[in-house]
Every structure is written in structure tokens, then in C-alpha cells.
Amino acid sequence: MRHRVCYFFSNIKIVWILPCLVLAGLTGCESTPVSNHAAKASEPATSLTKTTENNSARLASIIEQHWQYKLAEDPILAARFGHASYRNRLPGVTASDRARRLRTEEALVAKLDSINTQALSATDKVNHALLRWLLVNSIEANQLNLQRIPFNTFYSFWSRALGASKGLSMRTEADIEAYIARIKDIERYIDENIANMREGIDDGFVHAKVVVEGVAPTVRALVVSDPTQTSLYEPFTKLPSTLSNARHLQLREAGRSAIKAHALPALDRLATFLEGDYLNAATQSLGAQQLPDGEAYYRHAIRQYVTEDRDPARIHQIGLAEVKRLREAMQAQMAAAGFNGSLDEFTAFLRTDPQFYPQSAEALLKEAAFIAKKIEYRLPEFFSTLPRQPYGIVEVPKEIAPNYTTASYNSAPLDGIRGGAYWVNTHNLDQRPLYEMVALTLHEAVPGHHLQNALSLELQNVPDFRRDLYLSAYGEGWGLYAEGLGVEMGVYETPYQHFGRLSYEMWRACRLVIDTGIHSQGWSRARAIDYLAANTALSMANVRAEVDRYISWPGQALSYKMGQLKILELRERAEQALGNQFDIREFHQQLLGNGALPLALLDRQIQAYIDAYR
């Protein structure tokens, strides 16, 4: 396991004040005047120190127990953190696996609750609060048995299995043999997930028919006759040069045999199941609240992805207000572009005029690379700490591109052989407008997901569970905030690009309306499509793909706008409180310097930062 960090523009003041900020933020108290400290000295300092050390040691033990538990239960995560002994298998997802996890996590929460948090150090307060939040969320998901629906249009258990070893270094014969064992384990993993989905069929806890109809063909496309044409075979084309040619032949044959005998038959069974039994059992209704125990399911989804317990009706109203505000801003950019007509006519013009679309996949990828380099040039003005890990621009794999979103970011494992990947979808080029590429690159690459994720991986002096942690409201909120930050960075150069940014923000505002509309207010798919199409410049292919994503993934779409609004609220609070002492680089350091946090904990961190200056 390697942890590398590089502070190109170190700010010493931040390094020194951060522990005090965390302490102030987590106590929930006002700053204590110096004159009052003497009144609290009745307890000997040595006793206080011993109490703190004892509680800290207990917390460290619980954190280590949790981490070893996580590595054992999630060998994909373990392999990403450099633990080679876990590379030969995939997670277990049976009922007994769930029961074991529930017992373990409830016991860990009980241990955390037995600790006197007031006797913890500043850093340990954060560790305690964050670990407890994660465990409670996981326990809720387990109790709801969400493994009965183990996929959506964006993520799936089979794609996780197929990509489990992607990016891992395979330098030795043992690495290749472990990889072959993991290929064989795909069969067991897929069959266990099918069993969970059959339980969902029995309970009526299944996906909507429109979701299954979109996903099933992508699984069928994975079932090929030639094992060497699968993504699983790629590592066998680059075997370690230290091995003999004869051994290369043996390992390649073993890899082909494992894919043919285990992976492909399991994928074929999965495709047949989705096309048949599961599709037949799929619901005509769309909303989470229409499923058994659906209200609890949707409320849990909001807590998971927004990281706060929020009322769906209130989120819906926030979305409507944001749509109204952004529509006015979009009309202003339309006027700046010199277009005479309505907003709907301008949107139709943007969707159909060839000047706004790339002529080739290479042209789209080059445009993304050019924009990324323009952004990187400006980063030091806004960030005091930059990550060491690089990233690249990569086409979305062709086998998933037709049903995949416009772009995404895929982080690299700690000991991986490549950097992070900014995936760009080159399928249907007439649906990939160039005027959206600036906002897209700001969000997915820098200063969005790559910068935030890479800095998190390179955190020092924090438990391992915090390094690869991703919380949607924090991460996606940051990504959307980064799109707006591009205005201050000066990377939007035309009214069309500004309109693309506003269209993207409008897209996320519409998500608040549509997600809550579908999952708590009985919206139809047609109504959701019409609403998104009427309020954004997204292509119709993207509109349909997005709505199906919201149907299949309750709550996640809320995280972008809710997270961004919280970050903007915190920035406004800091700017007003600090006045001319406000430093954008310090503020961003406070946002990113502790890795992913639930929004309430992030709020306390920033308030502590403000209080320290006061």
C-alpha cells in the first residue's frame, strides 16, 4: 500500500490551524475566552490526557476492526488498497453474508456509542462521527435488503465483477493466477445476485419494466463466443515479460478456459433471467414509494445520497425555485448570443445545428483534452494543494456506451498502473454537443472529481477507510460547484459555453423536481421526459437516458444540486464573515482537506474555520 502526496503550493497557516478548527466545529460550542480556561483546571491535566488517550486508543481499535472487516467483506476494495491476498475472489452476497454483516456492524456501532466523544481529540471526533454515519447507513440498507435490486442503468453488480481487477498491476505469476481465480468466482457471484433478485420477485421489490428493457440488451451483448474478445481477457495480452513464452501460453489458455467455462455461461444465465423471469415480474409503476415498504426505501435513499434526512416535498419545491432562477439566466445568455426567438427555439437550434457537434470520436476526445489543459493552467490560483496522481481522457467502453451517460470519472487504485480516467462517451456523436464540454470537463476531471478523489486518496494521518470514501452529496456537489467555479477561472469563452453550463446546472435542478416527482408524487416517464426536455438543451437521447437513470436509482440524482447548494451556502457564509480576509484557496482547502464528509459534518468544519478567524 502506497500513500503519496505532493503539496505544490503549501499554506502553512492551514496546516497549523486545522486541528483547532475541527475541535471547535464538533463541540458545537462558541469559542471559549482565554480567561475562562483557568476555571476548568480543577481536573489535573494528566488525568485529562489519560482519559483522551484511553478513548483514542479504543476508537483506534474499533476503526481497525472495522477496516479489517471491510477488507474481508469487500475483496474488490481490499485489492484497490494493495492487499494482494484478496485479489482471487469477489464479495459474498447471500442471506448468511448479510446476516453476518448486520451483526458485525451493529456491534461496531455499540462500541462507538460506548466512547465518550468529548474526551476525543479533534481529529478523532471526525473519525468517530464519520464512521458511525457510515455504519448506520449500511445497517439501514441491510435491514431494507436492498440487495434484491443490485443494479441500475448506471452501475451493476456484473460490471463491478468484470471491472474488479481493472487497473491493478499484474507483474507476477501469482497476480495472474489470482486474477484467473477471480474470473472463476464470477460465476458464483452472479448466481448469488440472481438468487437475491428472485427473492425480490417473490416480494414484489423489483425494477420498473422500462429499466429492465434498457439494461437486458447490454448484458446480452456481453455474451460472446470468443473469450479473447471480452474485456476480461485484456490482461492476458500483456503478461509479465519475466515469464517464459511457454508459461505465457499456459496462462493464456487458463484465462481463456476460465472465461469460457465460468464467466460467459454465468453472463448468459443472467441475460436469460433478465430477458425472461425478471422482465415478466418487473413493475409498470416507476416510483420507489410504490414498492413494498417504499416510503422507508425512498427516505433511506435520500439520507444515503444527500447525507441528510430531507423531506421529498421540500426538495421538490427547492428544485422548482432553482429551475425558475436558471431559466432567466439562460434567457440572458441566449440574448448575449444574438439569437432572436424563444428559449425553446434556441434550444432546438442548439440541438440540430451541425456546428455544435464533433465530426469524429477523435475530435470529441481532443476537445476534452484541450479544455482540460486550459483548466489545469489556472488551478494554482484557486487551490493550495494539488494531487500527485494524474488522469487521462478515455472513451467509454463500446459495450456499455449505448446505455451509458455522457461522461464519468473512474478513480485509480492506490497501487494501480494507470491514473484516474475521465470517461467520455463517443457513441452517437450527434448527441454530444461541444458547447457542454467545458462544464463536463470541469465536473468530471479538474477541478471536479479527479482533483477531489485524488486528494482524498493522498490524505495523510487519517484512517484508511477515509481515503477511498465517496459520499454522493459531497462528491457530486463538489463537481457541480466546480462547473460554476469555471466562470471565476475564466474558462468559459462564448455565450454558447455559458449556456451549456447553465443547461447543465438546470439539468441538476430538474433532477430535484423529477426524482421526487417520480418516486414520491407518481410522475410518469413521459412527464419526466417532457419536463427535462423543456428546461434543458440536453439532446433527446440524453434526456431519455437520464430519466431512466432516475427511475432506476432513487435519490442519487438529488445529491448534485443539494450538495452544490450547501457548498455555495458555506462559501457565502465564509465570505460574509471573513470579508477581505477570505481566501479562496484556504476555503477550498477546508472543503477538500478532510476528504468526503456528510453535509452536516462539512458544515461544522467550515463554521469552525470561520470561528478561528473571528
Secondary structure as GFF3:
##gff-version 3
##sequence-region A 1 614
A	DSSP	alpha_helix	12	27	.	.	.	ID=ss1
A	DSSP	three_ten_helix	34	40	.	.	.	ID=ss2
A	DSSP	alpha_helix	45	73	.	.	.	ID=ss3
A	DSSP	alpha_helix	75	80	.	.	.	ID=ss4
A	DSSP	three_ten_helix	84	86	.	.	.	ID=ss5
A	DSSP	alpha_helix	95	113	.	.	.	ID=ss6
A	DSSP	three_ten_helix	117	119	.	.	.	ID=ss7
A	DSSP	alpha_helix	122	144	.	.	.	ID=ss8
A	DSSP	three_ten_helix	146	148	.	.	.	ID=ss9
A	DSSP	alpha_helix	157	162	.	.	.	ID=ss10
A	DSSP	alpha_helix	173	203	.	.	.	ID=ss11
A	DSSP	alpha_helix	209	220	.	.	.	ID=ss12
A	DSSP	three_ten_helix	227	229	.	.	.	ID=ss13
A	DSSP	three_ten_helix	231	237	.	.	.	ID=ss14
A	DSSP	alpha_helix	245	258	.	.	.	ID=ss15
A	DSSP	pi_helix	259	263	.	.	.	ID=ss16
A	DSSP	alpha_helix	264	273	.	.	.	ID=ss17
A	DSSP	pi_helix	274	278	.	.	.	ID=ss18
A	DSSP	alpha_helix	279	281	.	.	.	ID=ss19
A	DSSP	three_ten_helix	288	290	.	.	.	ID=ss20
A	DSSP	alpha_helix	294	306	.	.	.	ID=ss21
A	DSSP	alpha_helix	312	336	.	.	.	ID=ss22
A	DSSP	alpha_helix	343	352	.	.	.	ID=ss23
A	DSSP	three_ten_helix	354	356	.	.	.	ID=ss24
A	DSSP	alpha_helix	361	378	.	.	.	ID=ss25
A	DSSP	three_ten_helix	379	381	.	.	.	ID=ss26
A	DSSP	beta_strand	391	395	.	.	.	ID=ss27
A	DSSP	three_ten_helix	401	403	.	.	.	ID=ss28
A	DSSP	beta_strand	407	410	.	.	.	ID=ss29
A	DSSP	beta_strand	420	424	.	.	.	ID=ss30
A	DSSP	three_ten_helix	429	431	.	.	.	ID=ss31
A	DSSP	three_ten_helix	434	436	.	.	.	ID=ss32
A	DSSP	alpha_helix	437	444	.	.	.	ID=ss33
A	DSSP	alpha_helix	449	457	.	.	.	ID=ss34
A	DSSP	three_ten_helix	464	466	.	.	.	ID=ss35
A	DSSP	alpha_helix	472	489	.	.	.	ID=ss36
A	DSSP	alpha_helix	495	521	.	.	.	ID=ss37
A	DSSP	alpha_helix	525	535	.	.	.	ID=ss38
A	DSSP	alpha_helix	540	552	.	.	.	ID=ss39
A	DSSP	alpha_helix	558	578	.	.	.	ID=ss40
A	DSSP	three_ten_helix	579	581	.	.	.	ID=ss41
A	DSSP	alpha_helix	584	592	.	.	.	ID=ss42
A	DSSP	alpha_helix	599	613	.	.	.	ID=ss43
###
